[in-house]
Amino acid sequence: MSAAPTASTSASASKGPPVVVQSTGSGNSILRGNPVLEHIRNVAKEWADIVPDFQVGRTTCALFLSLKYHRLHPEYVHQRIQKLGNMYNLRILLVHCDITEHQDTLRELTKMCLINNITIIVAWSAEECALYLSTYKVYEYKPPDAIRERVDKDHMSILRAALTSIRSVNKTDVTTLKTTFSSFAGVAKATQDQLVKCPGIGQTKARRIKDAFDRPFQNRPATTIADVVPLNPARTKQPSAGAMGPPPVPVAGPSKQPPPRPPREPSPTWSIELDLNKSTLHYQNLRDLQQFLFPLTTRH
């Protein structure tokens, strides 16, 4: 174990996390004497001036917290998270549960981790804490094939993967549907009444299977341009007040057109000497003035 030169926390935060050698994890010097370090095996460790307690990868860090210490100093973990800021992509709070009444404390820590985008891991011994840290370091460059679902290339495996994507449909239901309808096309063409007759499939499950094949992928129909803008919008211009002339004479007989608008009242005679003071200007004068000055304005 080699000791790295110490520097201030602000300097390390500005320069970013130190480069971690593969298969080597970095530990904060404040953890000297922590019993977790004695149980870290299969990976090398070194001291470094870092903001978190452990750096188990280029973009992964961990903060260690003992619940017994947290009860005595509840502000400690908040200060550490605030100092951590937005550094690292995966941030872990490794909690050592070494007290008996831990339910309320873990609930509050979980809320805090959700707010600060931190993954909380609860361990019950120092050996388990060390095992988590070692596993994160060992699997730093491992592909996710070990935890990825494996789908075989045969017909039954593909059929099972497709039908189990429907809610509440399990592998036993897939075997029943395959035996009853012989093929995927037979299941897709089956009616809801035929699906209900299969053992283990009720009304709710049959409706979900039928909806998976019949309902469109979109929840609402797509809106076309014709629904928003008419193809040939009729744009009619209303004639001006002077060109209207006398109202048209209605023709005898049934008429589908609405009755014509009555002619408006004549505008008052304009005078330059009109008093526009607030004390004498009323709403009727404003309306008459507007109609006289802007007779061609069309109200929409």
C-alpha positions in Angstrom: 0.0 0.0 0.0 1.5 3.3 -1.1 0.6 6.7 0.3 -0.1 9.4 -2.2 0.9 13.0 -1.6 -1.9 14.9 0.1 -3.5 18.0 -1.3 -6.5 20.2 -0.4 -10.0 19.0 -1.2 -10.7 22.0 -3.4 -7.7 21.3 -5.5 -8.6 17.6 -6.0 -12.2 18.6 -6.9 -11.0 21.1 -9.5 -8.6 18.6 -11.1 -11.1 15.8 -11.1 -10.7 12.3 -9.7 -7.2 10.7 -9.9 -6.5 8.1 -12.5 -7.1 4.6 -11.0 -4.9 1.8 -12.2 -6.8 -1.3 -13.3 -7.4 -3.8 -10.4 -6.4 -1.1 -7.9 -8.9 0.8 -5.8 -8.3 4.1 -4.1 -9.1 4.9 -0.5 -9.4 8.1 1.4 -6.8 8.6 4.1 -9.4 9.4 6.7 -10.4 5.7 6.6 -7.1 4.5 8.1 -7.9 2.0 10.8 -11.4 1.2 9.4 -12.1 -2.5 9.9 -13.5 -2.8 6.4 -10.0 -2.3 4.9 -8.8 -5.5 6.6 -11.3 -7.6 4.7 -10.7 -6.2 1.2 -9.2 -9.0 -0.8 -8.6 -10.0 -4.5 -7.9 -6.3 -5.4 -5.0 -4.0 -4.5 -5.7 -0.8 -2.7 -3.8 2.5 -2.3 -4.2 5.8 -0.5 -5.1 8.9 -2.5 -6.4 12.4 -1.9 -10.0 11.9 -3.1 -13.3 13.4 -2.1 -15.3 10.1 -1.6 -14.2 7.4 0.8 -13.6 4.8 -2.0 -13.0 5.1 -5.7 -13.6 1.7 -7.3 -13.5 2.9 -10.9 -13.0 5.8 -13.2 -16.6 6.9 -12.8 -17.7 5.0 -9.6 -17.2 6.1 -6.0 -18.5 5.0 -2.6 -19.2 6.8 0.7 -19.0 4.6 3.8 -21.4 5.3 6.7 -21.8 3.4 10.0 -25.2 3.8 11.5 -23.7 3.9 15.0 -21.6 6.8 14.0 -24.6 8.4 12.1 -26.6 8.5 15.3 -23.9 10.5 17.0 -23.2 12.8 14.1 -26.2 13.0 11.8 -24.8 16.0 9.9 -21.7 14.1 8.7 -23.2 12.3 5.7 -24.9 15.5 4.5 -21.6 17.3 4.5 -19.9 14.5 2.6 -22.6 14.4 -0.1 -22.5 18.2 -0.4 -18.8 18.1 -0.9 -19.1 15.3 -3.4 -21.4 17.5 -5.6 -22.0 16.1 -9.1 -18.8 14.1 -9.3 -18.8 10.5 -10.7 -21.6 8.8 -12.6 -22.3 6.0 -10.1 -22.3 7.2 -6.5 -22.8 4.6 -3.8 -23.6 5.1 -0.1 -22.4 1.9 1.6 -24.2 1.7 4.9 -22.9 -0.6 7.7 -26.0 -1.5 9.7 -24.5 -2.0 13.2 -27.5 -1.0 15.3 -30.7 -2.8 16.3 -33.3 -0.1 15.7 -32.5 0.8 12.2 -35.8 1.1 10.3 -36.4 4.8 10.6 -32.8 5.7 10.1 -32.6 3.7 6.9 -35.8 5.2 5.6 -34.4 8.7 6.0 -31.1 7.8 4.3 -33.1 6.2 1.4 -35.0 9.5 0.9 -31.8 11.4 1.0 -30.1 9.1 -1.6 -33.1 9.4 -3.9 -32.9 13.2 -3.9 -29.1 13.2 -4.5 -29.0 10.5 -7.1 -27.1 8.1 -5.0 -27.4 4.3 -4.8 -27.7 3.0 -1.2 -26.4 -0.4 -0.3 -26.9 -1.8 3.2 -24.4 -4.3 4.6 -24.6 -6.1 7.9 -20.9 -6.7 8.6 -17.5 -5.3 7.8 -16.8 -8.4 5.7 -20.0 -7.8 3.6 -19.0 -4.1 3.1 -15.5 -5.2 1.8 -17.1 -7.8 -0.5 -19.3 -5.1 -2.2 -16.3 -2.9 -2.7 -14.2 -5.7 -4.1 -16.9 -6.8 -6.4 -17.4 -3.4 -7.9 -13.7 -3.1 -8.6 -13.4 -6.6 -10.1 -16.4 -6.0 -12.4 -15.3 -2.6 -13.5 -14.5 -3.7 -17.1 -16.8 -6.7 -17.3 -19.6 -6.6 -19.9 -23.2 -7.0 -18.7 -23.6 -10.4 -20.3 -23.7 -12.1 -17.0 -26.9 -10.3 -15.9 -28.4 -9.9 -19.4 -31.4 -12.1 -20.3 -30.5 -14.8 -22.7 -33.0 -15.6 -25.4 -32.3 -18.7 -27.5 -32.8 -18.7 -31.2 -35.3 -21.6 -31.4 -38.9 -20.9 -32.2 -40.3 -21.7 -28.7 -37.9 -19.4 -26.9 -38.7 -16.5 -29.2 -42.4 -17.1 -28.9 -42.1 -17.2 -25.1 -40.1 -13.9 -25.0 -42.7 -12.2 -27.2 -45.9 -13.4 -25.4 -44.5 -12.9 -21.9 -44.0 -9.2 -22.7 -47.8 -8.9 -22.4 -48.8 -8.0 -18.8 -49.6 -11.0 -16.5 -48.8 -13.6 -19.2 -46.3 -16.2 -17.9 -44.4 -19.1 -19.4 -47.2 -21.6 -18.5 -49.7 -19.5 -20.4 -47.4 -19.5 -23.4 -47.3 -23.2 -23.4 -51.1 -23.4 -23.2 -51.5 -21.0 -26.0 -49.0 -22.8 -28.2 -50.8 -26.1 -27.6 -54.2 -24.7 -28.3 -53.6 -22.5 -31.3 -50.4 -24.2 -32.7 -48.7 -21.0 -33.9 -48.1 -17.4 -33.2 -50.5 -16.5 -36.0 -53.2 -18.6 -34.4 -52.8 -16.8 -31.1 -53.0 -13.4 -32.9 -56.2 -14.4 -34.8 -58.0 -15.9 -31.8 -61.0 -14.1 -30.4 -61.4 -13.2 -26.8 -64.0 -16.0 -26.3 -61.5 -18.5 -27.6 -58.8 -17.2 -25.3 -61.0 -17.4 -22.2 -61.6 -21.1 -22.9 -57.9 -21.8 -22.4 -57.1 -23.1 -18.9 -55.4 -20.5 -16.7 -56.6 -17.5 -18.8 -59.4 -15.4 -17.5 -61.3 -12.4 -18.8 -58.6 -9.9 -17.8 -55.7 -11.8 -19.3 -57.6 -12.6 -22.5 -58.5 -9.0 -22.9 -54.9 -7.9 -22.5 -53.7 -10.5 -25.1 -56.4 -9.4 -27.5 -55.6 -5.7 -27.0 -51.9 -6.4 -27.6 -52.7 -7.6 -31.2 -55.6 -5.4 -32.1 -55.0 -2.0 -30.5 -52.9 0.5 -32.4 -49.4 1.4 -31.1 -50.5 5.0 -30.6 -52.9 5.9 -27.9 -54.7 8.4 -30.0 -55.1 8.7 -33.8 -52.6 10.8 -35.7 -53.7 14.3 -36.6 -53.5 15.1 -40.3 -53.1 18.5 -41.9 -56.6 18.4 -43.2 -57.9 18.1 -39.6 -56.1 21.3 -38.6 -56.3 23.5 -41.7 -59.1 23.1 -44.3 -57.9 22.4 -47.8 -59.8 25.3 -49.5 -60.6 27.8 -46.8 -63.3 30.2 -47.9 -62.1 33.7 -47.3 -64.8 36.3 -47.7 -64.4 40.0 -47.3 -67.1 42.0 -45.7 -68.1 45.1 -47.7 -67.5 48.5 -46.2 -70.2 50.5 -44.6 -70.4 52.9 -47.6 -70.7 50.1 -50.2 -73.5 48.2 -48.4 -76.3 50.4 -49.7 -79.9 49.6 -48.7 -80.6 46.3 -47.1 -81.7 43.6 -49.6 -85.4 42.9 -50.0 -86.3 39.3 -48.9 -87.7 37.1 -51.6 -91.0 35.4 -51.0 -90.8 31.7 -50.3 -88.7 29.6 -48.0 -85.1 30.7 -47.6 -82.2 28.9 -46.1 -80.1 31.9 -45.6 -80.1 33.8 -42.2 -81.8 37.2 -42.1 -79.6 40.1 -43.1 -77.9 42.3 -40.5 -79.8 45.5 -39.9 -78.0 48.7 -40.9 -76.0 50.4 -38.2 -76.9 53.7 -36.7 -75.4 56.8 -38.5 -72.2 58.1 -37.0 -72.3 61.4 -35.2 -70.9 64.5 -36.9 -67.2 64.9 -36.1 -66.1 68.1 -34.6 -62.5 69.1 -34.0 -63.7 71.0 -30.9 -64.9 67.8 -29.3 -64.0 67.7 -25.6 -61.9 64.7 -24.9 -61.4 65.3 -21.2 -61.9 62.2 -18.9 -64.6 63.9 -17.1 -66.9 64.3 -20.1 -65.7 61.4 -22.3 -68.1 58.4 -22.0 -68.2 54.9 -23.4 -70.8 55.9 -26.0 -68.6 58.7 -27.3 -65.7 56.2 -27.6 -67.7 53.7 -29.5 -69.1 56.4 -31.9 -65.6 57.8 -32.4 -64.2 54.4 -33.2 -66.9 53.6 -35.7 -66.4 57.0 -37.4 -62.6 56.8 -37.6 -62.3 53.1 -38.5 -65.5 52.2 -40.5 -63.7 49.4 -42.5 -62.5 47.5 -39.5 -63.9 44.0 -39.4 -64.5 42.4 -36.0 -63.5 38.7 -35.8 
